[in-house]
């Protein structure tokens, strides 16, 4: 007996597949993370993240301009200081590396978004995301420093600040500090459900942010927990977060989907360094088609419910998406 229903009819031709596609991946969905260092003419390739580099401000401007030319809406900046201390003082210094970078990028591509990571780990001598006292990371003393950092980024011209530290109450502290400093219109992208993940390995090499003792499991989330992520997101929204984030992305697609279903608010997902490195490495070894795997992974993140995808693949994906768009004209 011939089948009554034939779903394959709409898979036969590429134009049919495009016509009924449920999820779209567009250049407008992407944010490009970048690592900036002091100096001039610096471009230090990252072995564990092929195609990525630490760059000085003058090189960063070129990267930002290139991304803008591709239609990528914005960049997310991470800074590496020249010197570190226990309280991460360059994180909130007026002439800190991120503050310099924000000014330069906004001068060059003023119509693009500049987002900044707000954390202390790259700047502290101990490598933790907060103030360390008696061998442990102290929550409340950290909040003031995070708020100072966020305000300094806004003063430099950042369009959005993104606290990634996972301290309790930091969104509220940052919102209050921004409002008091006259930056009530500066939105907050909160790393709300940030897991203590092994997929951050290449990033910690890139940002020189590995903790010098212990680990971050006392403040980042247990990978086994999903209901807790919903509580974290609810708290951040109550404190004034404008966009919430799940990080990493691919191992936590269920958390992304649940967050979108439960809250229905603008949702970001960070496709982290380990996700990037795996696809790059397998592609270089010929074990998979790198371009197809990249687009499939990014589409999966969108399908799960993310409105914004932060990815080191942003420029690679933008090239392919533009090529595909032109090919359908």
C-alpha positions as CSV (number, residue, x, y, z in Angstrom):
1,X,0.0,0.0,0.0
2,X,1.4,3.4,-1.0
3,X,1.9,5.8,2.0
4,X,-0.9,8.3,2.4
5,X,1.4,11.1,3.7
6,X,4.7,11.9,2.0
7,X,6.7,14.5,4.0
8,X,9.5,13.9,1.5
9,X,7.6,15.9,-1.2
10,X,8.8,19.1,0.5
11,X,12.4,17.9,0.9
12,X,12.9,17.0,-2.8
13,X,13.9,20.5,-4.0
14,X,16.1,23.0,-2.2
15,X,13.6,25.8,-2.7
16,X,10.9,23.8,-1.1
17,X,13.1,23.1,1.9
18,X,13.9,26.8,2.2
19,X,10.2,27.7,1.8
20,X,9.0,25.6,4.8
21,X,12.1,26.0,7.0
22,X,11.1,26.5,10.6
23,X,14.3,28.1,11.9
24,X,16.4,30.7,10.3
25,X,20.0,31.7,11.0
26,X,20.8,35.2,9.9
27,X,23.8,37.5,10.2
28,X,21.7,39.7,12.4
29,X,21.6,37.0,15.1
30,X,25.4,36.9,15.6
31,X,27.8,38.7,18.0
32,X,31.5,38.4,17.6
33,X,33.7,38.1,20.7
34,X,37.2,39.6,20.6
35,X,40.3,39.6,22.8
36,X,42.2,42.9,23.2
37,X,45.7,43.5,24.6
38,X,47.9,46.5,25.2
39,X,50.5,47.5,22.5
40,X,50.4,48.3,18.9
41,X,50.5,46.0,15.8
42,X,49.9,43.0,18.0
43,X,48.2,39.9,16.6
44,X,48.9,36.8,18.6
45,X,47.2,33.7,17.1
46,X,45.6,31.4,19.5
47,X,46.7,27.8,18.9
48,X,43.6,26.2,20.6
49,X,41.3,28.5,18.6
50,X,42.4,28.5,15.0
51,X,41.5,31.7,13.2
52,X,41.3,33.7,16.5
53,X,43.9,36.0,18.0
54,X,44.7,38.4,20.8
55,X,44.9,41.8,19.2
56,X,46.0,45.3,20.1
57,X,43.5,48.2,19.9
58,X,44.7,49.2,16.4
59,X,44.2,45.6,15.1
60,X,40.9,45.3,17.0
61,X,39.5,48.3,15.1
62,X,40.3,46.5,11.8
63,X,38.5,43.4,13.1
64,X,35.5,45.4,14.2
65,X,35.4,47.3,10.9
66,X,35.6,44.0,9.0
67,X,32.8,42.5,11.0
68,X,30.6,45.6,10.5
69,X,31.2,45.4,6.8
70,X,29.8,41.9,6.8
71,X,26.6,43.1,8.6
72,X,27.4,41.6,12.0
73,X,25.6,43.8,14.5
74,X,28.2,44.0,17.2
75,X,31.2,42.7,19.1
76,X,31.8,41.5,22.7
77,X,35.1,42.7,24.1
78,X,37.4,40.9,26.6
79,X,40.5,42.6,27.8
80,X,43.9,41.4,29.0
81,X,45.8,43.8,31.3
82,X,49.5,44.5,31.4
83,X,49.6,43.8,35.2
84,X,47.3,42.0,37.6
85,X,46.5,42.5,41.3
86,X,44.3,40.9,43.9
87,X,41.4,43.3,43.2
88,X,41.6,43.4,39.4
89,X,42.1,47.2,39.4
90,X,42.5,47.6,35.6
91,X,39.0,46.2,35.1
92,X,37.6,49.5,36.3
93,X,40.5,51.9,35.4
94,X,39.6,54.8,33.2
95,X,42.5,54.0,30.8
96,X,42.0,50.2,31.1
97,X,42.4,48.1,28.0
98,X,38.7,47.5,27.5
99,X,37.9,51.2,28.1
100,X,40.5,52.1,25.4
101,X,39.1,49.5,23.0
102,X,35.5,50.7,23.4
103,X,36.4,54.3,22.6
104,X,38.4,53.2,19.5
105,X,35.7,50.9,18.1
106,X,32.9,53.4,18.7
107,X,34.9,56.0,16.9
108,X,35.5,53.7,13.9
109,X,32.1,52.0,13.6
110,X,29.6,54.1,15.6
111,X,26.6,52.4,14.2
112,X,27.6,48.9,15.5
113,X,27.0,47.6,19.0
114,X,29.9,47.4,21.4
115,X,29.3,45.0,24.3
116,X,31.7,44.5,27.1
117,X,32.3,41.5,29.4
118,X,32.1,42.6,33.0
119,X,34.2,40.4,35.2
120,X,37.4,40.4,37.2
121,X,39.0,37.1,36.4
122,X,41.3,38.4,33.6
123,X,42.5,41.2,35.8
124,X,43.1,39.5,39.2
125,X,46.4,37.9,40.2
126,X,44.5,34.9,41.6
127,X,42.3,34.4,38.5
128,X,39.0,34.3,40.2
129,X,35.9,36.3,39.3
130,X,35.7,38.1,42.6
131,X,37.5,39.4,45.7
132,X,39.3,36.6,47.5
133,X,39.5,36.7,51.3
134,X,40.9,33.9,53.5
135,X,41.1,31.6,50.5
136,X,37.5,32.0,49.3
137,X,35.7,34.2,46.8
138,X,33.6,36.7,48.6
139,X,30.3,37.7,47.0
140,X,29.3,41.1,48.5
141,X,32.7,42.8,48.4
142,X,32.9,41.9,44.7
143,X,29.6,43.7,43.8
144,X,31.1,47.2,44.2
145,X,34.0,46.4,41.9
146,X,31.7,44.9,39.2
147,X,29.5,47.9,39.4
148,X,32.5,50.2,39.0
149,X,33.7,48.2,36.0
150,X,30.3,48.4,34.3
151,X,30.0,52.2,34.9
152,X,33.6,52.7,33.5
153,X,32.6,50.7,30.4
154,X,29.5,52.8,29.9
155,X,31.5,56.0,30.4
156,X,33.8,54.8,27.6
157,X,30.8,54.4,25.3
158,X,29.8,50.8,25.6
159,X,26.3,50.1,24.3
160,X,25.7,47.2,26.6
161,X,27.4,45.6,29.6
162,X,27.5,41.9,30.2
163,X,28.4,40.7,33.7
164,X,29.7,37.1,33.6
165,X,31.0,36.6,37.2
166,X,28.0,34.8,38.6
167,X,28.0,36.7,41.9
168,X,24.6,36.8,43.6
169,X,22.9,40.2,43.2
170,X,25.4,41.6,40.7
171,X,22.8,42.6,38.1
172,X,20.9,44.7,40.7
173,X,24.1,46.3,41.9
174,X,25.2,47.2,38.3
175,X,21.7,48.5,37.4
176,X,21.7,50.8,40.4
177,X,25.2,52.0,39.7
178,X,24.5,52.7,36.0
179,X,21.3,54.5,36.9
180,X,23.0,56.7,39.5
181,X,25.8,57.5,37.1
182,X,23.4,58.7,34.4
183,X,23.4,55.6,32.3
184,X,19.8,54.4,32.8
185,X,19.5,53.7,29.1
186,X,22.5,51.3,29.0
187,X,21.1,47.7,28.9
188,X,22.5,44.7,30.8
189,X,23.1,41.3,29.1
190,X,23.4,39.0,32.1
191,X,25.3,35.7,32.0
192,X,22.4,34.3,34.0
193,X,22.9,30.5,33.6
194,X,26.7,30.2,33.3
195,X,27.8,26.7,34.0
196,X,31.1,25.5,35.5
197,X,32.0,23.9,32.2
198,X,35.1,22.1,30.8
199,X,34.3,23.7,27.4
200,X,35.9,27.0,28.5
201,X,39.4,25.6,28.3
202,X,40.6,27.4,25.1
203,X,39.1,30.7,26.4
204,X,41.1,30.5,29.6
205,X,44.2,30.2,27.5
206,X,43.2,33.1,25.3
207,X,42.2,35.4,28.2
208,X,44.9,34.1,30.6
209,X,42.1,33.8,33.2
210,X,42.6,30.3,34.7
211,X,42.2,30.4,38.5
212,X,45.5,30.1,40.4
213,X,43.9,27.9,43.0
214,X,40.8,25.8,43.2
215,X,38.1,26.2,40.6
216,X,34.9,28.2,39.9
217,X,32.4,25.6,41.0
218,X,31.5,27.5,44.1
219,X,29.9,30.3,42.0
220,X,29.3,28.9,38.5
221,X,26.5,26.5,38.0
222,X,26.6,22.7,38.4
223,X,26.2,21.2,34.9
224,X,23.6,18.7,36.2
225,X,21.1,21.4,37.1
226,X,18.4,22.9,35.0
227,X,15.7,24.1,37.4
228,X,18.3,26.1,39.2
229,X,19.1,27.9,35.9
230,X,15.4,29.0,35.8
231,X,15.8,30.4,39.3
232,X,19.0,32.3,38.3
233,X,17.3,33.7,35.2
234,X,14.2,34.8,37.2
235,X,16.5,36.6,39.8
236,X,18.4,38.4,37.1
237,X,15.2,39.6,35.4
238,X,13.9,40.8,38.7
239,X,17.1,42.8,39.2
240,X,16.8,44.5,35.8
241,X,18.5,42.3,33.2
242,X,17.4,43.2,29.7
243,X,18.7,40.1,28.0
244,X,19.6,36.8,29.8
245,X,22.2,34.3,28.6
246,X,22.8,30.5,28.8
247,X,26.5,29.5,28.6
248,X,27.8,27.2,27.1
249,X,25.3,26.6,24.2
250,X,25.5,23.2,22.5
251,X,25.7,21.1,25.7
252,X,22.8,23.1,27.2
253,X,20.2,23.3,24.4
254,X,17.6,21.9,26.8
255,X,18.3,24.8,29.2
256,X,18.0,27.3,26.3
257,X,14.7,25.8,25.2
258,X,13.3,25.8,28.7
259,X,14.3,29.3,29.4
260,X,12.7,30.6,26.2
261,X,9.5,28.7,27.0
262,X,9.3,29.8,30.6
263,X,10.2,33.4,30.3
264,X,9.8,34.5,26.7
265,X,12.3,37.3,27.1
266,X,15.2,38.1,24.8
267,X,17.7,35.3,25.2
268,X,21.3,34.9,24.3
269,X,23.5,31.8,24.1
270,X,27.3,31.8,24.1
271,X,28.7,29.2,21.8
272,X,32.0,28.9,23.8
273,X,35.6,28.4,22.9
274,X,35.5,24.6,23.3
275,X,32.5,24.3,20.9
276,X,34.5,26.3,18.4
277,X,37.7,24.4,18.9
278,X,36.0,21.0,18.5
279,X,34.5,21.8,15.2
280,X,37.7,23.5,14.0
281,X,39.9,20.5,15.0
282,X,37.6,17.9,13.5
283,X,37.3,19.9,10.3
284,X,41.1,20.2,10.0
285,X,41.5,16.5,10.5
286,X,38.9,15.8,7.8
287,X,36.6,14.1,10.2
288,X,33.6,16.3,9.4
289,X,32.7,19.1,7.0
290,X,33.6,22.2,9.1
291,X,31.3,24.6,7.3
292,X,28.2,22.4,7.4
293,X,28.9,21.5,11.0
294,X,29.3,25.1,12.0
295,X,26.0,26.2,10.4
296,X,24.2,23.1,11.8
297,X,25.5,23.9,15.3
298,X,24.5,27.6,15.1
299,X,21.1,26.7,13.7
300,X,20.5,24.3,16.5
301,X,21.2,27.0,19.0
302,X,18.7,29.3,17.3
303,X,16.2,26.4,17.0
304,X,16.4,25.8,20.8
305,X,15.3,29.4,21.3
306,X,18.3,31.8,21.4
307,X,17.6,35.2,19.8
308,X,21.3,36.1,20.0
309,X,24.2,33.8,19.3
310,X,27.6,34.9,20.6
311,X,30.1,32.9,18.5
312,X,33.8,32.9,17.4
313,X,32.4,31.6,14.1
314,X,30.5,34.9,13.5
315,X,32.7,36.1,10.5
316,X,32.9,32.6,9.0
317,X,29.1,32.1,9.3
318,X,28.4,35.6,7.9
319,X,30.4,34.8,4.8
320,X,28.5,31.6,4.2
321,X,25.1,33.2,5.0
322,X,25.7,36.1,2.6
323,X,26.9,33.7,-0.1
324,X,23.8,31.6,0.3
325,X,21.5,34.7,0.3
326,X,23.1,35.9,-2.9
327,X,22.8,32.5,-4.4
328,X,19.0,32.5,-4.0
329,X,18.4,35.8,-5.8
